[in-house]
């Protein structure tokens, strides 16, 4: 595992400005002593058709956009990302030997950090956030083969088996391949999320395999969001097993 992210997309909080996020950082500074600014993320909408409740985006005209702020842990493995319509917790593998902290640990950390954010918003009278989308993202780094210094997408994904016609024998094996799958997920109440599976070149000729589930929790509070996270984690783990090869299962020491 190279990276995991748990995040929510909110109806914008127009009163939240960069100065407020600086004040918020003071509540995290003991465990997250570094601060960075980045361009804000765009709104990502999963449109499920007419059953979706439409919301209105509120903007303060004439004011510059609020940057996305990163609060970083000392070792850089944890990042909290905050902007007026986002709150995200990332874990990143900084060193190859760093252990993955497990989903349950990251879920608990997100719950505690988001509760701190809610408390801050309430004390500062900046509004009550409404969660409109939640997202879970897993990034796996597949290294090259130690003997051949090569790995192909067909070694990683069951779904990638290129078979070309005889008209262009000069093609040979593709030097680089990027793939994206999008799957609509439904339950008895209708569509609620999409699962994205993508693969692209990674560091050192390896491959990055990315699983992202993004959708609408069955509710707008933290409890509903944590339930969505749990469901997303289950769906991603199952999808990972289904689409990756036995070779990858052995590489990642998958036991079930």
C-alpha positions as CSV (number, residue, x, y, z in Angstrom):
1,X,0.0,0.0,0.0
2,X,1.4,3.4,-1.0
3,X,-1.4,5.8,0.1
4,X,-4.9,5.8,1.6
5,X,-7.3,8.8,1.8
6,X,-10.6,9.2,3.6
7,X,-12.4,12.4,2.8
8,X,-15.6,14.3,2.5
9,X,-16.9,17.0,0.2
10,X,-19.1,19.5,1.8
11,X,-21.6,22.1,0.8
12,X,-19.3,25.2,0.7
13,X,-18.9,27.2,3.9
14,X,-18.6,30.7,2.5
15,X,-17.6,32.3,5.8
16,X,-14.5,30.1,6.1
17,X,-11.4,32.1,5.0
18,X,-7.7,31.3,5.1
19,X,-7.3,33.1,8.4
20,X,-9.8,30.7,10.0
21,X,-7.9,27.7,8.7
22,X,-4.8,29.1,10.3
23,X,-6.6,29.3,13.6
24,X,-7.8,25.7,13.1
25,X,-4.2,24.5,12.6
26,X,-3.4,25.6,16.1
27,X,-5.7,22.8,17.3
28,X,-3.7,20.3,15.3
29,X,-0.2,21.7,15.6
30,X,1.1,19.4,18.2
31,X,0.8,16.3,16.0
32,X,0.8,18.2,12.7
33,X,3.6,20.9,13.0
34,X,4.0,21.7,9.3
35,X,1.6,23.8,7.2
36,X,1.5,24.0,3.4
37,X,-0.8,25.8,0.9
38,X,-2.0,24.3,-2.3
39,X,-4.5,25.2,-5.0
40,X,-8.1,24.2,-4.0
41,X,-9.6,21.0,-5.3
42,X,-12.5,21.4,-7.8
43,X,-15.9,20.2,-6.9
44,X,-16.4,16.6,-8.0
45,X,-20.1,15.6,-8.5
46,X,-21.3,12.0,-8.9
47,X,-24.6,12.5,-10.7
48,X,-27.0,9.6,-10.2
49,X,-29.9,11.1,-12.1
50,X,-33.2,12.6,-11.0
51,X,-33.3,11.1,-7.5
52,X,-30.4,13.3,-6.5
53,X,-31.2,16.3,-4.3
54,X,-29.8,19.3,-6.0
55,X,-27.9,21.8,-3.8
56,X,-26.9,25.4,-4.5
57,X,-23.2,26.4,-4.4
58,X,-22.7,29.7,-2.6
59,X,-19.8,31.9,-3.6
60,X,-18.6,35.2,-2.2
61,X,-18.1,37.3,-5.4
62,X,-15.0,39.5,-5.4
63,X,-13.0,37.4,-3.0
64,X,-10.1,35.2,-4.0
65,X,-10.5,31.4,-3.5
66,X,-9.3,30.0,-0.2
67,X,-6.2,27.8,-0.7
68,X,-6.3,24.2,0.3
69,X,-4.2,23.8,3.5
70,X,-2.2,20.8,4.4
71,X,-1.4,20.0,8.0
72,X,1.5,17.6,8.0
73,X,2.8,15.2,10.7
74,X,6.4,15.3,11.7
75,X,7.3,12.3,9.5
76,X,5.0,13.4,6.6
77,X,3.0,10.2,6.7
78,X,-0.2,11.9,7.8
79,X,-1.8,14.9,6.0
80,X,-5.0,16.7,6.9
81,X,-6.3,18.6,3.9
82,X,-8.8,21.5,4.6
83,X,-10.6,23.9,2.3
84,X,-14.1,25.4,2.7
85,X,-15.8,22.5,1.0
86,X,-13.3,19.6,1.8
87,X,-11.9,17.7,4.7
88,X,-9.5,14.8,3.9
89,X,-7.1,12.6,5.9
90,X,-4.2,11.0,4.0
91,X,-1.7,8.4,5.0
92,X,1.3,8.1,2.8
93,X,4.2,5.6,2.9
94,X,7.2,7.8,3.3
95,X,9.8,5.0,3.6
96,X,9.5,1.6,2.0
97,X,9.8,-0.1,5.4
98,X,6.9,1.9,6.9
99,X,4.0,-0.3,8.0
100,X,0.5,0.4,6.8
101,X,-1.5,1.5,9.9
102,X,-4.7,-0.4,8.8
103,X,-8.0,1.0,7.9
104,X,-9.5,0.9,11.4
105,X,-6.7,3.2,12.7
106,X,-7.2,5.7,9.9
107,X,-11.0,5.6,10.3
108,X,-10.7,6.4,14.0
109,X,-8.2,9.3,13.3
110,X,-10.5,10.8,10.7
111,X,-13.5,10.6,13.2
112,X,-11.5,12.4,15.9
113,X,-10.0,15.1,13.5
114,X,-13.3,15.8,11.9
115,X,-14.9,16.2,15.3
116,X,-12.3,18.7,16.2
117,X,-13.1,20.6,12.9
118,X,-16.8,20.6,13.8
119,X,-16.1,21.9,17.2
120,X,-14.0,24.7,15.7
121,X,-16.7,25.7,13.2
122,X,-19.3,25.8,16.0
123,X,-17.2,27.9,18.3
124,X,-16.3,30.4,15.5
125,X,-19.9,30.5,14.3
126,X,-18.8,29.6,10.8
127,X,-21.7,27.3,9.9
128,X,-22.6,23.7,10.1
129,X,-21.2,21.6,7.3
130,X,-23.4,19.3,5.2
131,X,-21.7,16.3,3.7
132,X,-22.7,15.8,0.1
133,X,-20.1,13.2,-1.0
134,X,-17.6,10.9,0.7
135,X,-14.6,9.2,-0.8
136,X,-12.2,6.4,0.0
137,X,-9.0,6.0,-2.1
138,X,-6.4,3.3,-2.0
139,X,-3.2,3.5,-4.1
140,X,-1.0,0.4,-4.5
141,X,2.5,0.6,-5.9
142,X,3.5,-2.4,-7.9
143,X,7.3,-2.7,-8.1
144,X,9.2,-4.0,-11.1
145,X,10.4,-7.6,-11.2
146,X,13.8,-7.8,-9.4
147,X,15.2,-10.1,-12.2
148,X,13.8,-8.7,-15.4
149,X,13.3,-5.1,-14.3
150,X,10.0,-5.1,-16.0
151,X,6.3,-5.6,-15.2
152,X,3.4,-5.4,-17.5
153,X,-0.2,-4.5,-16.9
154,X,-1.3,-8.0,-17.7
155,X,0.9,-9.2,-14.8
156,X,-1.2,-7.0,-12.5
157,X,-4.8,-6.9,-13.8
158,X,-6.9,-9.8,-14.9
159,X,-8.9,-7.4,-17.1
160,X,-5.9,-6.4,-19.3
161,X,-5.2,-8.9,-22.0
162,X,-4.3,-7.0,-25.2
163,X,-4.8,-9.0,-28.4
164,X,-4.1,-7.0,-31.5
165,X,-5.1,-7.9,-35.0
166,X,-2.6,-9.1,-37.7
167,X,-2.8,-5.8,-39.6
168,X,-0.1,-4.1,-37.5
169,X,2.6,-6.6,-36.4
170,X,5.0,-3.7,-35.9
171,X,3.1,-2.6,-32.7
172,X,4.7,-5.2,-30.4
173,X,4.2,-4.7,-26.7
174,X,3.0,-1.2,-25.6
175,X,5.6,0.8,-23.8
176,X,3.1,2.5,-21.6
177,X,-0.6,1.8,-20.8
178,X,-3.1,3.8,-18.7
179,X,-6.5,2.3,-17.9
180,X,-9.6,3.6,-16.1
181,X,-12.8,1.6,-15.2
182,X,-15.9,3.2,-13.8
183,X,-18.6,1.1,-12.1
184,X,-22.0,2.3,-10.9
185,X,-22.9,0.8,-7.5
186,X,-26.6,0.5,-6.4
187,X,-28.6,-0.9,-3.5
188,X,-32.3,-1.2,-2.8
189,X,-32.6,2.5,-2.7
190,X,-30.9,3.1,-6.0
191,X,-27.5,4.3,-7.1
192,X,-25.3,5.6,-4.3
193,X,-21.6,5.5,-5.5
194,X,-19.1,4.9,-8.3
195,X,-16.0,2.7,-8.0
196,X,-13.1,3.8,-10.1
197,X,-10.2,1.4,-10.9
198,X,-7.2,2.9,-12.7
199,X,-3.7,1.9,-13.5
200,X,-0.8,4.1,-14.7
201,X,3.0,4.1,-14.7
202,X,4.6,4.6,-11.3
203,X,8.1,5.3,-10.0
204,X,11.0,3.2,-11.4
205,X,9.0,1.6,-14.2
206,X,6.5,0.2,-11.7
207,X,2.7,0.5,-11.8
208,X,0.3,2.5,-9.6
209,X,-3.1,0.8,-9.2
210,X,-5.7,3.1,-7.8
211,X,-9.1,2.2,-6.3
212,X,-11.5,5.0,-5.5
213,X,-15.1,4.8,-4.3
214,X,-17.0,8.1,-4.3
215,X,-20.6,8.7,-3.6
216,X,-23.4,9.9,-1.4
217,X,-23.7,8.6,2.2
218,X,-27.3,7.7,3.3
219,X,-27.3,10.8,5.5
220,X,-25.4,14.1,5.9
221,X,-23.8,13.5,9.3
222,X,-20.5,12.0,10.5
223,X,-22.2,8.7,11.5
224,X,-23.6,8.1,8.0
225,X,-20.2,9.0,6.5
226,X,-18.3,6.5,8.6
227,X,-20.8,3.9,7.5
228,X,-20.0,4.9,3.9
229,X,-16.3,4.6,4.6
230,X,-16.8,1.0,6.0
231,X,-18.8,0.0,2.9
232,X,-16.3,1.6,0.6
233,X,-13.4,-0.3,2.2
234,X,-15.3,-3.6,1.9
235,X,-16.1,-2.9,-1.8
236,X,-12.6,-1.8,-2.6
237,X,-11.0,-4.9,-0.9
238,X,-13.4,-7.2,-2.9
239,X,-12.7,-5.4,-6.1
240,X,-9.0,-5.6,-5.6
241,X,-9.2,-9.3,-5.2
242,X,-11.4,-9.7,-8.2
243,X,-9.4,-7.6,-10.7
244,X,-5.8,-8.4,-9.7
245,X,-3.9,-11.5,-10.6
246,X,-2.7,-14.4,-8.5
247,X,0.8,-13.2,-9.0
248,X,-0.1,-9.9,-7.3
249,X,-1.9,-11.7,-4.4
250,X,1.4,-13.6,-3.8
251,X,3.4,-10.4,-4.0
252,X,1.2,-8.7,-1.4
253,X,1.0,-11.8,0.7
254,X,-2.8,-11.9,0.5
255,X,-4.1,-14.7,2.7
256,X,-7.8,-14.7,2.0
